[in-house]
Amino acid sequence: MEKTLSSRLIHEGRNFRFRTDDVELPDGRRTVRDIVEHPGAVAIIPILPDGRMVLVRQYRYAVQKELLEIPAGTLEEGEEPVDCARRELVEETGYEAGVLERIMSCYMAPGYSSELIHFYVATELGLVGADAELDEAITVERLGSDEVLAMIEENLIEDAKTIAGVLAYLTTGSPA
């Protein structure tokens, strides 16, 4: 196990904190770890009654291009993941889930980030109208699971949480 010798906050942003830790390794050597502290997130695989998935297309500044993704969002302070999933689903897609079930949770980049994403499958969807945040420009797309899987195989879907969530849903067949 690594031992933290010192920790220095580099920057505190709107949703994340960036820090640098001086660490002692189990063999006594020392190194530096740069860490992104993340409050956690949710991702939702919305399934329409006809089996199609609801995905969102949005421009991602960090990679300078549009990506096709499952709806997702960051947990607010004190917010339960299931409540965040309900909120984000409506905000990004305009759909409300009659049933929302957890399928898995996983770390997306544990080498440098504490972000834990909780994945949910949303069914019995009802259209209530989108309420996107002011800094989001989102287009909703409805695609069959075969289409989504082909897009993953052809590397047209490049977002890790989308790939992980869709594959988990398709391989397990039911929520956890």
Stockholm file with secondary structure:
# STOCKHOLM 1.0

chainA/1-176         MEKTLSSRLIHEGRNFRFRTDDVELPDGRRTVRDIVEHPGAVAIIPILPDGRMVLVRQYRYAVQKELLEIPAGTLEEGEEPVDCARRELVEETGYEAGVLERIMSCYMAPGYSSELIHFYVATELGLVGADAELDEAITVERLGSDEVLAMIEENLIEDAKTIAGVLAYLTTGSPA
#=GR chainA/1-176 SS CCEEEEEEEEEECSSCEEEEEEEECTTSCEEEEEEEECCCEEEEEEBCTTSCEEEEEEEEGGGTEEEEECCEEECCTTCCHHHHHHHHHHHHHSEEEEEEEEEEEEESCTTTBCCEEEEEEEEEEEECCCCCCTTCCEEEEEECHHHHHHHHHTTCCCCHHHHHHHHHHHHHSSCC
#=GC SS_cons         CCEEEEEEEEEECSSCEEEEEEEECTTSCEEEEEEEECCCEEEEEEBCTTSCEEEEEEEEGGGTEEEEECCEEECCTTCCHHHHHHHHHHHHHSEEEEEEEEEEEEESCTTTBCCEEEEEEEEEEEECCCCCCTTCCEEEEEECHHHHHHHHHTTCCCCHHHHHHHHHHHHHSSCC
//
